[in-house]
Amino acid sequence: TGGRAFYPKNESDLRENFRRIATELSSQYILAYYPTGTDVTGDFRTIEIKIPSRPEWRVIHQQGTVPTKNQ
């Protein structure tokens, strides 16, 4: 699955390992949502996420959102 093992020998190694893990995780997924229409408040909007290259995969995510002026 692409997992990695880390064997820190001291505290600085441990910190570096966590920095590498955080950097890798933060760069793996990007998701943007652009609502249709001009209504900035209102009804619940359903969000559906699919992976075209892996239709058999199930993505666990928030089912939708209610837009507000801050979104």
SEVEX-953978 format. One line per field, with one value per atom (N, C-alpha, C): residue number from 1; residue in one letter; atom name; x, y, z. Coordinates in steps of 0.2 Angstrom, whole numbers. Layout:
pos = [NUM|...]
code = [A|...]
site = [CA|...]
u = [X|...]
v = [Y|...]
w = [Z|...]
END
This chain:
pos = [1|1|1|2|2|2|3|3|3|4|4|4|5|5|5|6|6|6|7|7|7|8|8|8|9|9|9|10|10|10|11|11|11|12|12|12|13|13|13|14|14|14|15|15|15|16|16|16|17|17|17|18|18|18|19|19|19|20|20|20|21|21|21|22|22|22|23|23|23|24|24|24|25|25|25|26|26|26|27|27|27|28|28|28|29|29|29|30|30|30|31|31|31|32|32|32|33|33|33|34|34|34|35|35|35|36|36|36|37|37|37|38|38|38|39|39|39|40|40|40|41|41|41|42|42|42|43|43|43|44|44|44|45|45|45|46|46|46|47|47|47|48|48|48|49|49|49|50|50|50|51|51|51|52|52|52|53|53|53|54|54|54|55|55|55|56|56|56|57|57|57|58|58|58|59|59|59|60|60|60|61|61|61|62|62|62|63|63|63|64|64|64|65|65|65|66|66|66|67|67|67|68|68|68|69|69|69|70|70|70|71|71|71]
code = [T|T|T|G|G|G|G|G|G|R|R|R|A|A|A|F|F|F|Y|Y|Y|P|P|P|K|K|K|N|N|N|E|E|E|S|S|S|D|D|D|L|L|L|R|R|R|E|E|E|N|N|N|F|F|F|R|R|R|R|R|R|I|I|I|A|A|A|T|T|T|E|E|E|L|L|L|S|S|S|S|S|S|Q|Q|Q|Y|Y|Y|I|I|I|L|L|L|A|A|A|Y|Y|Y|Y|Y|Y|P|P|P|T|T|T|G|G|G|T|T|T|D|D|D|V|V|V|T|T|T|G|G|G|D|D|D|F|F|F|R|R|R|T|T|T|I|I|I|E|E|E|I|I|I|K|K|K|I|I|I|P|P|P|S|S|S|R|R|R|P|P|P|E|E|E|W|W|W|R|R|R|V|V|V|I|I|I|H|H|H|Q|Q|Q|Q|Q|Q|G|G|G|T|T|T|V|V|V|P|P|P|T|T|T|K|K|K|N|N|N|Q|Q|Q]
site = [N|CA|C|N|CA|C|N|CA|C|N|CA|C|N|CA|C|N|CA|C|N|CA|C|N|CA|C|N|CA|C|N|CA|C|N|CA|C|N|CA|C|N|CA|C|N|CA|C|N|CA|C|N|CA|C|N|CA|C|N|CA|C|N|CA|C|N|CA|C|N|CA|C|N|CA|C|N|CA|C|N|CA|C|N|CA|C|N|CA|C|N|CA|C|N|CA|C|N|CA|C|N|CA|C|N|CA|C|N|CA|C|N|CA|C|N|CA|C|N|CA|C|N|CA|C|N|CA|C|N|CA|C|N|CA|C|N|CA|C|N|CA|C|N|CA|C|N|CA|C|N|CA|C|N|CA|C|N|CA|C|N|CA|C|N|CA|C|N|CA|C|N|CA|C|N|CA|C|N|CA|C|N|CA|C|N|CA|C|N|CA|C|N|CA|C|N|CA|C|N|CA|C|N|CA|C|N|CA|C|N|CA|C|N|CA|C|N|CA|C|N|CA|C|N|CA|C|N|CA|C|N|CA|C|N|CA|C|N|CA|C|N|CA|C|N|CA|C]
u = [4|0|4|11|15|17|15|17|25|27|34|35|41|43|48|48|52|55|62|66|70|66|70|75|81|85|86|83|83|77|76|70|71|76|77|75|76|74|67|64|56|53|55|53|53|59|59|55|54|49|42|40|33|33|38|38|37|40|40|33|30|23|18|19|14|14|20|21|18|20|17|9|6|-1|-4|-1|-4|-4|0|0|-3|-6|-9|-16|-20|-27|-29|-32|-34|-41|-46|-53|-56|-59|-62|-69|-73|-80|-82|-85|-88|-95|-99|-107|-109|-115|-118|-123|-124|-129|-126|-130|-127|-130|-134|-137|-131|-129|-124|-127|-133|-136|-142|-144|-150|-150|-153|-154|-147|-148|-143|-141|-134|-132|-128|-130|-127|-120|-115|-109|-108|-106|-104|-97|-93|-86|-85|-82|-81|-74|-71|-64|-65|-65|-67|-62|-56|-52|-53|-57|-58|-65|-70|-77|-79|-75|-77|-75|-71|-69|-75|-75|-80|-76|-78|-75|-79|-76|-80|-79|-85|-84|-91|-90|-96|-102|-108|-113|-115|-114|-116|-114|-117|-116|-122|-123|-127|-123|-124|-119|-121|-116|-117|-112|-113|-109|-101|-99|-92|-89|-93|-91|-89]
v = [-6|0|6|6|12|14|10|12|12|16|17|16|13|12|17|20|25|22|23|20|26|31|36|34|37|35|41|47|52|57|61|66|70|72|76|71|65|60|60|59|59|65|71|77|77|75|75|70|64|59|62|65|68|74|78|83|80|75|71|68|65|62|68|73|79|82|83|86|81|75|70|70|69|69|75|81|87|88|84|85|80|75|70|71|75|76|84|86|92|92|95|95|102|104|111|111|115|115|122|122|128|128|131|130|133|131|133|139|144|149|154|159|165|165|160|160|158|163|162|159|159|156|152|147|143|136|132|125|121|115|110|108|108|106|100|95|88|88|85|84|77|75|68|68|64|63|56|56|50|50|44|43|40|43|40|34|34|29|23|24|18|18|17|17|12|7|2|5|11|13|18|18|22|27|33|39|41|41|43|51|54|62|65|71|75|74|73|72|79|84|91|96|102|108|113|117|123|129|132|138|144|147|154|159|165|170|169|165|164|158|155|149|151]
w = [0|0|0|0|0|7|12|18|20|25|26|34|35|42|44|50|53|59|60|65|68|72|75|81|81|86|91|90|95|94|98|97|91|88|82|76|76|71|71|77|78|75|77|74|67|64|57|53|56|54|53|59|59|54|53|48|41|39|33|32|37|36|35|39|38|31|29|22|17|17|12|13|19|19|17|18|16|8|5|-3|-7|-3|-7|-10|-7|-9|-9|-15|-16|-18|-15|-16|-16|-21|-21|-23|-20|-21|-24|-29|-32|-33|-29|-30|-36|-39|-44|-42|-46|-44|-40|-38|-35|-28|-26|-19|-14|-9|-4|2|3|9|7|11|8|10|5|6|6|9|9|2|1|-6|-5|-9|-8|-12|-9|-12|-14|-20|-22|-24|-22|-24|-27|-33|-36|-39|-40|-43|-49|-55|-61|-63|-61|-63|-58|-53|-48|-46|-50|-49|-43|-42|-36|-29|-29|-23|-20|-13|-10|-6|-7|-3|2|8|14|15|15|15|18|19|21|16|18|13|9|12|9|14|12|15|15|20|19|18|12|11|16|18|21|18|20|17|18|23|24|20|16|13|6]
END
